[in-house]
Amino acid sequence: MSSQDIPEENLPAAQDTAHGAVKLADEKNPFADPGLPPHEHRIQDIDERAAKRSERTVALLFTLSMLATVGFIVSYVTIPVDKSVYIFTLGHISALNFALGMTLGVALFAIGAGAVHWARTLMSDHELTDERHPIEASPEVRAKVMDDFRQGAKESALGRRKLIRNTMFGALALFPLSGVVLLRDLGPLPGTKLRHTLWSKGKLLVNMNTNEPMRPSDIIVGSLTFAKPEGLEEHDHGFQTEIAKAALMLVRIQPDDIKDKQSLEWSHEGILAYSKICTHVGCPISLYEQQTHHALCPCHQSTFDLADGARVIFGPAGHALPQLRIGVNDEGYLEALGDFDEPVGPAFWERG
């Protein structure tokens, strides 16, 4: 647009030449100050129609950033991880990676381009000079900083250009959602999986060594035996995951020696069933001292009194071993009467 298309009342009265002032060199200042070039008004400064066009451009860029952020989230949720696409010059690549990279790049670029276009066309472009002064937080300096801040806020036209302000806030508010969505890659949501194991009412206790169901007569006083739930086989795909929660150790103690009332009620003829997983960092407990009824974790020496509810008597473990309530079915085999009374293994953030 030429100056002939601009209303005369919007044209500057005279060219601003104050910026061109030059200070000549002298004995005190041997280097001449070249000064600043004369200030040239932008088309947006003198034509509101041009300013409106720039405002719409900035708003369009911020809106594009919002749409790209939404596209990032939609791509992350809907595109399968194993899907591939052919891109010219790139070949076959992951569709998910390509979509995430493109949408995230567009969202970032649009915010940056919008901010740059806003600054170059609508914010004040007057160059200000200020003499150097000692750095100190004097009242005058603080007052000047606040004045400059208010002046800058006024010149940015943030209050007057509501379309830019609202779309910018929208773009900046939506963009961090990309990072929040990426937290999903930390792993599947645990839900209540950490609170439950394969043990349930009626599940037979199967000997880990013989792979046979166990009878009370198979466990003698002073012995330590390891068991797993009925139906869990070593060749199963999720065996390691499930046994890490369901591993069980059985110990037989004279009923008169069992100190904890609940432990006695949940036992069968002095046979106690406890989680084999240490409540410190999840190591398998395998050492048992039959005279004291103490079980020892070999990793960090946490010690549990199996005759007293498997409470911790030494070491870094934070709480007692969970107990499994057991009984005998009609065929005389040991069976579970439910799941563990609390989550097994180390404490976790949602432990109740």
C-alpha positions in Angstrom: 0.0 0.0 0.0 1.3 3.5 -1.0 1.1 6.6 1.0 -1.5 7.9 -1.5 -4.0 5.3 -0.2 -3.7 6.5 3.4 -6.0 9.2 4.7 -4.1 12.5 5.2 -5.1 12.7 8.9 -3.2 9.4 9.5 0.1 10.6 7.8 2.9 11.9 10.1 3.2 15.7 10.1 7.0 15.5 9.6 9.7 12.9 9.5 11.1 12.1 13.0 14.7 13.2 12.7 15.5 13.1 16.4 16.8 9.7 16.0 19.4 11.0 13.6 21.1 13.3 16.0 25.0 12.9 15.9 27.5 13.8 18.5 30.9 14.8 17.1 34.1 13.6 18.6 36.1 15.8 20.9 38.9 15.6 23.4 36.7 14.0 26.1 35.0 11.6 23.7 37.4 10.7 21.0 34.8 8.4 19.3 32.0 10.0 17.5 28.4 8.9 18.2 26.9 7.9 14.9 23.5 8.3 16.3 20.4 6.5 15.1 18.9 6.6 11.7 15.7 8.6 11.2 12.7 6.8 12.3 10.5 5.5 9.5 6.8 4.8 10.3 5.4 1.4 9.4 2.3 1.1 7.4 0.5 -0.4 10.5 1.4 2.8 12.4 -0.5 5.1 10.1 -3.2 2.8 8.6 -5.6 1.0 11.0 -6.7 -1.3 8.1 -3.2 -2.6 7.8 -3.0 -3.0 11.6 -6.2 -5.0 11.5 -4.7 -7.3 8.8 -1.6 -7.9 11.0 -3.8 -8.6 14.0 -5.7 -11.2 12.0 -2.5 -12.7 10.8 -1.1 -13.0 14.3 -4.4 -14.5 15.6 -4.4 -17.0 12.7 -0.9 -18.2 13.6 -1.9 -18.6 17.3 -5.1 -20.5 16.2 -3.0 -22.7 13.9 -0.8 -23.5 17.0 -3.9 -24.5 18.9 -5.1 -26.8 16.1 -1.7 -28.4 15.8 -1.6 -29.1 19.5 -5.0 -30.7 19.3 -3.7 -32.7 16.3 -0.7 -33.8 18.3 -3.0 -35.2 21.1 -5.3 -36.9 18.5 -2.4 -38.4 16.7 -0.9 -39.8 19.9 -4.2 -41.4 20.9 -5.4 -42.8 17.6 -2.4 -43.7 15.4 -1.1 -47.3 16.2 2.6 -47.5 17.2 3.4 -50.1 14.5 1.8 -48.2 11.6 4.2 -46.9 8.9 3.7 -44.6 6.0 5.8 -43.8 2.9 7.0 -40.2 2.7 8.8 -39.0 -0.4 12.6 -38.7 0.2 12.2 -40.2 3.7 10.9 -43.6 2.7 8.9 -45.8 5.1 8.8 -44.2 8.5 6.6 -44.5 11.6 3.3 -42.8 11.1 3.0 -41.9 14.7 6.5 -40.3 14.9 5.9 -38.3 11.7 2.5 -37.1 12.9 3.8 -36.1 16.4 6.9 -34.4 14.9 4.9 -32.4 12.4 2.1 -31.3 14.7 4.5 -30.4 17.5 6.8 -28.5 15.1 3.8 -26.5 13.6 2.5 -25.7 17.1 5.9 -24.3 18.2 6.6 -22.5 14.9 3.1 -20.9 14.8 3.5 -19.5 18.4 7.0 -18.1 17.5 6.0 -16.7 14.1 2.9 -15.1 15.7 4.9 -13.5 18.4 7.6 -12.2 15.9 4.9 -10.8 13.5 3.1 -9.1 16.4 6.3 -7.5 17.6 7.4 -6.3 14.1 4.1 -4.9 13.0 2.0 -3.9 15.9 4.2 -3.2 19.0 6.0 0.1 19.3 9.2 0.2 17.2 10.6 3.4 18.7 14.3 3.0 19.6 15.1 4.4 23.0 18.5 5.3 24.4 19.5 5.6 28.0 22.7 6.6 29.6 24.6 4.1 31.6 24.3 4.4 35.3 25.3 2.5 38.4 23.3 -0.7 39.0 21.4 -0.1 42.2 17.8 -0.7 43.3 17.0 2.9 44.1 13.4 4.1 44.4 13.9 6.1 41.2 15.0 3.0 39.3 12.1 1.0 40.6 9.7 3.7 39.7 11.2 3.9 36.2 11.0 0.2 35.7 7.4 0.2 36.6 6.7 3.1 34.3 8.6 1.3 31.5 6.5 -1.8 32.2 3.3 0.1 32.0 4.4 1.9 28.9 5.4 -1.4 27.3 2.1 -3.0 28.2 0.3 0.0 26.7 2.4 0.0 23.5 1.9 -3.7 23.0 -1.8 -3.0 22.6 -2.6 -6.2 24.5 -5.6 -4.7 26.1 -6.9 -3.1 22.9 -6.1 -6.1 20.6 -8.4 -8.6 22.3 -8.3 -11.0 19.4 -4.6 -11.4 19.6 -4.6 -11.6 23.4 -7.3 -14.3 23.5 -5.8 -16.5 20.8 -2.3 -16.1 22.3 -3.6 -17.2 25.7 -5.3 -20.1 24.0 -2.2 -21.2 22.2 0.0 -20.9 25.3 -2.6 -22.7 27.4 -3.1 -25.7 25.0 0.6 -26.2 24.0 1.7 -27.6 27.4 -0.8 -30.4 27.0 1.6 -32.0 24.5 4.0 -32.6 27.3 1.3 -33.9 29.6 0.2 -36.4 27.0 3.8 -37.6 26.6 3.7 -38.7 30.2 1.6 -41.5 29.0 4.8 -43.1 27.6 6.0 -43.7 31.1 4.1 -46.9 31.0 0.6 -48.3 31.2 -1.7 -46.9 33.9 -1.5 -49.3 36.8 -5.1 -49.0 37.8 -5.6 -51.4 40.7 -3.2 -54.1 39.4 -0.8 -53.4 42.2 -3.5 -54.2 44.8 -4.5 -57.6 43.4 -2.8 -60.9 42.6 -3.9 -64.2 41.0 -4.9 -65.5 44.4 -8.6 -65.8 44.9 -11.1 -67.9 46.8 -10.7 -71.6 45.9 -7.3 -71.4 44.2 -5.2 -74.4 45.1 -1.7 -73.9 46.6 0.8 -75.6 44.1 4.3 -76.5 45.2 6.9 -74.5 43.3 9.2 -77.5 43.0 6.9 -80.4 42.3 4.1 -78.5 40.6 1.6 -80.5 42.5 -1.3 -79.3 44.8 -0.3 -79.4 48.5 -1.9 -81.1 51.4 -1.3 -80.0 55.1 0.7 -83.2 55.6 3.2 -82.0 53.0 4.4 -79.2 55.3 6.2 -80.2 58.5 6.9 -78.0 61.5 10.0 -75.9 61.0 10.0 -76.2 57.2 9.8 -73.4 54.7 7.9 -74.2 51.4 7.2 -72.0 48.4 4.0 -72.1 46.5 2.2 -70.5 43.5 -1.4 -70.2 42.5 -3.1 -73.0 40.6 -3.1 -72.5 36.8 0.1 -70.4 36.7 2.7 -72.2 34.6 6.3 -71.2 33.9 5.8 -71.3 30.1 3.0 -68.7 30.4 3.7 -65.4 28.7 3.1 -63.3 31.9 4.5 -65.8 34.4 7.3 -63.5 35.7 4.9 -60.6 36.1 2.4 -62.6 38.0 4.7 -64.7 40.2 6.4 -61.4 41.2 3.1 -60.6 43.0 1.7 -64.0 43.9 4.9 -65.9 45.1 4.0 -67.5 48.4 6.0 -69.0 51.3 4.5 -71.4 53.7 5.8 -72.1 57.2 4.3 -74.5 59.8 4.5 -73.4 63.5 2.9 -74.9 66.5 -0.4 -73.0 67.0 0.5 -72.2 70.6 3.6 -70.4 69.3 1.7 -68.1 67.0 1.5 -64.7 68.8 -0.8 -62.7 66.4 -4.5 -63.5 66.7 -5.3 -62.7 63.1 -2.4 -64.8 61.8 -3.7 -67.7 63.8 -7.2 -67.3 62.4 -5.9 -67.1 58.9 -3.7 -70.2 59.2 -4.7 -73.8 59.0 -3.3 -76.2 61.7 -0.4 -73.8 62.2 0.4 -73.4 58.5 0.9 -69.8 57.7 1.0 -68.3 54.2 2.9 -65.1 53.6 4.0 -63.1 50.6 7.5 -64.1 49.5 8.2 -60.6 48.3 10.1 -58.3 50.7 8.4 -55.0 51.5 11.6 -53.1 51.1 12.6 -53.3 47.4 10.9 -56.5 46.4 13.6 -59.1 46.8 12.4 -62.8 47.3 12.7 -63.9 50.9 14.3 -67.4 51.1 16.1 -67.7 54.5 14.2 -69.0 57.6 15.3 -69.7 61.1 13.0 -72.3 62.7 13.9 -71.7 66.3 13.0 -68.0 66.3 10.5 -68.2 63.4 12.4 -65.3 61.7 12.5 -64.9 57.9 15.4 -63.0 56.5 15.6 -61.1 53.2 19.1 -61.7 51.7 19.3 -58.4 49.9 19.3 -55.9 52.8 18.7 -58.1 55.8 15.2 -57.1 56.6 13.9 -59.6 59.2 10.3 -60.6 59.8 8.8 -62.5 62.7 6.5 -65.0 61.0 5.0 -66.0 64.4 3.9 -62.4 65.0 2.1 -61.4 61.9 5.4 -61.2 59.9 6.1 -57.8 61.4 9.5 -56.2 60.8 11.9 -56.6 63.6 15.1 -55.5 61.8 16.2 -53.8 58.6 14.8 -51.2 56.2 11.5 -52.8 55.3 8.6 -50.5 55.9 5.8 -52.9 56.8 4.9 -56.5 57.6 4.6 -59.2 54.9 1.0 -59.5 53.6 -0.7 -62.7 54.7 -2.9 -65.0 52.6 -5.8 -66.6 54.4 -5.9 -70.4 53.6 -8.0 -73.5 54.3 -8.6 -77.0 53.1 -11.1 -78.0 50.4 -13.3 -81.1 50.3 -10.5 -83.2 48.8 -8.0 -82.2 51.5 -5.9 -79.8 49.5 -4.7 -76.4 50.7 -6.6 -73.6 49.1 -6.7 -69.8 49.3 -9.7 -68.2 50.9 -9.2 -64.9 49.1 -6.4 -62.5 48.0 -3.7 -61.0 50.2 -5.1 -58.6 52.8 -3.0 -55.7 51.4 -0.8 -55.0 48.3 2.4 -57.1 48.2 6.0 -55.8 47.9 7.3 -52.3 48.5 4.9 -49.5 49.3 3.7 -47.4 46.4 2.2 -44.0 46.0 -1.5 -45.1 46.0 -1.1 -47.5 48.9 -4.2 -47.3 51.1 
